[in-house]
Amino acid sequence: MRLRSMMRVRAGMALCVGISTTAGAADPAGPMAAAFGAREAVQQMSLSPDGTHVAMIVPVRGHGAALRIANMTTGEVAQPILSAAGDPETLTSCRWSTDIRVICQIRTASKSSFGLIGFSRTVAINRDGSAMKMLSARTNDRSLGMMQDGGSVIDWTADGVAGAVLMTRSFVPEMTTGMQTASSGEGLGVERIDSVTLARRTIEAPRGTADEYISDGRGMVRIMGLRSRSNSGYETGRTDYLYRKPGDRAWLPLSRLEGDQNGTGFNPYAVDPALNIAYGFDDKDGRQALFKVALDGTLKRELVLAHPDVDVDGLIRIGRQSRVVGATYATDRREVAFFDPALRALAASLNAALPGKPIVTFIDASADENTLLLFAGSDVDPGRYYLLDRKTRKMGEVMPARAQLAGIPLGSVKPISFRAADGTMIPGYLTLPAGSSGKGLPAIVMPHGGPGARDEWGFDWLPQFFAARGFAVLQPNFRGSTGYGSAWFQKNGFQSWRTAIGDVDDAGRWLVAQGIAAPATLAIVGWSYGGYAALQSAVTEPGLFKAIVAVAPVTDLDAFREEARGFTSYTVVDAFIGRGPHVQAGSPARHADRITAPVLLFHGDRDRNVGIDESRLMASRLKGAGGKVELVEFPGLDHQLDDDGARTLMLAKADAFLRNAMGM
């Protein structure tokens, strides 16, 4: 299993209270809001095995997305061959199974008595738009349950047959009739599927507690994760991993992972068949480090990469077999340690060839790994996509990520640290308006979401918009953030909210003490957990921030807990939030009378991470306490507000709100 954000539970009621504005009815946004509110030109990109074509998921009007194919030889970009309007279907990923066949995943959500329930389906389509077929298994009128998960590809080369993939499948048992034999399999299994002929056969029989399978990239499933559940069917937060020796079907114990975020135990992510090892993460001296474990029966364990100050948190993988070529971690900036000498040299050459764009990411590769699809950017460059021929060493630009920002000066992002009230140095990132003196500015503290996340150096459209509008923006990696080890994470940003919010408040005080912010023009803006932090900071320090903008915030910890009731994750969410006095004290909706600054809320009504009723409750409580509040609801949008018009409106209204609230 992967580390899971707690911001994934489902939405709740439909009662509308408080002050509400329908999205689209507000004043029109200016050109700056439209430029920054527009989504990236490419949401996901993949290179064909022969390296001649690129599949791109591009945004379309509203909150939809479409699949387009670009011929890298001729430069021709075809019309969309597959699209999803985003209402509610969304096109989330597309990748090549052959030189002409693309496999895509579509996600949707449906209302139920428990709230919004997510579904996914996987389809295959030719690059000319023909022969679209469903790869996800189908249920029938004898099925005894819903199939929410339509399966994910875990091996793109399978047994070497072109177009064959290994794909997970959620098996649903069937009701027996007198005339037909029913399928009794239940749980997650693995099938080999021919994406061209649709022939399928079971590779791994389903298991009721199976949660994850990891293949070796050569068609062999080598690791299985079993997610423990209580007798009542709720997840316990424990995963047991099993492995196989090469050529052996017997499962052997590998490791046990206790907990989701900052869990303890070896968490496997990939198998290297040549070395016969599993790469995974585990604790070393209070930080997450990368280890390799032998899959030969000895379970010999070796440290691969560790850092004394931060977590090693990612693998660098390349090619059709997703082979591991390096690992990554973030100090002040994201760093990469390559294990592959050729790629290490190539990365150094790319840094020299792309001055001013130190963030270089390998997106995809051709089957022979000669042609590479790359992304390069920086804090003041939203980034560009490139195609590199390693033999000829020729590289050409495919397209910019955000062409609409061309010509707009962006603010440089500077790593900083400030002292918290207890003396702890808190890292963060300060973005100043381009050409600014950096003194006496209107300023924003912008805590990140999660809470199990952290901010990093690079381009970020939200703080950059406010910097372009003349604000200084500070993004603190408060205690409760991930990336800095278990001691920094503490109990998480909800149970340890006093420390986390204290750090956020101290970020505002630092801006004033440094002369960067004028005290009368200091605001706080946050999304998800960041929205929670923005509201709770106004409870703990009512006079510090003069205006509050919260996007999709948690506002009551018990209400947030209840959003998970009826789902198997309930006990995990319950344990994450915890029980005790911190719940009442740490729920801003219960202390609306302490919030003196005006509040602007934004929320999508199809948010499955944090239900819209959280914002409706906050608006109602603030209104009842005589506070100034406005709630902007976005019909049909989820937690990310992944819609050009919605984001443009949000930015324009937030900018106008902050200026009005602070008398600018």
Buried (B, 14 or more C-beta within 10 A) or exposed (E): BEBBBBBBBBBBEEEBBBBBBEBEEBEEBBEBBBBBBBBBBBBBBBBBBBBBBBBBBBBBEBBBBBBBBBBBEEEEBBEBBBBBBBBBBBBBBBBBBBBBBBBBBBBBBEEEEBBBBBBBBBBBBBBEBEEEEEBBBEBEEBBEEEBEBBBBBBBBBBEEEBBBBBBBBBBBBBEEEEEEEEBEBBBBBBBBBBBBEEEBEEBBEBBEBBBBBBBBBBBBBBBBBBBBBEEEEBBBBBBBBBBBEEEEEEEEEBBBBEBBBBBEBBBBBBBBBEEBBBBBBBBBEEBBBBBBBBBEEEBEBEEBBBBEEBBBBBBBBBBBBBBBBBBBBBBBBBEBBBBBEEBBEBBEEBEEBBEEBBBBBBBBBBBEBEBBBBBBBBBBBBBBBBBBBBEEEEBEEBBBBBEBBEEBEBBBBBBBBBEBEEEBEBBBBBBBBBEBEEEEBBBBBBBBBBBBBBBBBBBBBBBBBBBBBBBBBBBBBBBBBBBBBBEBBBBBBBBBBBBBBBBBBBBBBBBBEBEBBBEEBBBBBBBBBBBBBBBBBBBBBBEBBBBBBBBBBBBBBEBBBBBBBBBBBBBBBBBBBBEEEBBEBBBBBBBBBBBEBBBBBBBBBBBBBBBBBBBBBBBBBBBEBEBBBBBBBBEBBBBBBBBBBBBBBBBBBBBBBBBEBBEB
